[in-house]
Amino acid sequence: MNNRLSVPLYASLLSVALLTACASGDGSAGSGSQPISQGAGGGQGQTANGGSTSVESSENEAQENAIVPYETSVLVEGLNAPWELVEVSDGRMFVTERPGTIRVIEDGELLSEPLIEFTDPFNEEGEGGLLGLAADPEFEDNGYLYAYHSYVEGDNIANRVLRLKVSDGTAVIDKELLGDIPGGVNHNGGRIKIGPDNLLYITTGERYEPELAQDQDNLGGKILRIGLDGSIPADNPWNSPVYSMGHRNAQGLTWNPDNGYLYATEHGQRNLDEINRIEAGANYGWPEVEGDDHNNSEYQAPLAHSSNDTWAPSGVAYIEEGPWAGSLIAANLRVEQLLKVTLSEDGKQVDQVEPIFEDEWGRIRNVTTGADGQIYVLTNNRDGRGSPRDGDDKLIVLTPQDQAK
Ligand SMILES: [Ca+2]
């Protein structure tokens, strides 16, 4: 189980012809281990001589890192394509299942009764359905959750962000905060998280219409930011919900709470999956640029990308405590692993990426953090692209070895 690997990295200046449209960023083809490349891309405006640096992990480092410093255990089995997990102040966990239910975990038990089951106009097709979930910082007092789901609107699929109100063991839809987000069978984005500024950040996809990502006025292919009441923050860059643009299908968001840096994962077209640091008003390039094309000064380069390989990254968590503190851990779907992303000290670059738990649990949808340095992992073998095994899908808990009993 403890098969943490360290793979040599190299900075790459890529000129990869990307002529083949893929089935989806979620990746439906077979898996396999692969070398990991890192784009050493820095900030906006980087030039062809933008100071790329090579990073190589030595054999010695690989040896030192050979043990995963966590104990793993399965907390819950029998989830159906879970997408997001949030823990609230009373100790309950709420888990979204893509087919349209929010499940409740109480005292380590998955309750049979869902918190809410979404109905018409709810839509679950392809990658769409019930995706992101966030709990209000004042949940204990107001019972508010925020959810992102696909729905049918006329002949089209769209996505929307709802505020839910929880009372005891059930929830009702309280208010639609933002609707008409472009949706489709695939590329619906769907991660929602509340930032350190108490505002709601939302990833959206371009539903296979790449030009949407470069249309500043369209909500597709973006990272959005709205108030918890649905309002548009006064300091948003374009007087709209749009916070950053040029994204293909970002599905992971996380902050370093110490410096406020926001990181996002994004599915590339066929490869070139990205880890980006998100800044207000920046353009991350899709579909004009993928990976770290240093020959442009217009688009923000990723901190790291998968080069010719695929990660298919979905949820990501900044680890605040425990053995991996200061790193990002990303869920990978197609390559069926976690990706440990070591950030530079200033948080503006990626020093190393390493696959962890390769081929251990199948497709991984999400990673979140819990108390005492624990890390929660959601598998996704029942999402239509995986091979479900006994007990799938699972909530797996990683507990730091010095905390494990
Ligand atoms: Ca990009």
Residues whose N, C-alpha, C, O or C-beta is under 5 A from the ligand:
A	BS01	CA	G246 Y284 G285 W286 V289 G291 Q300
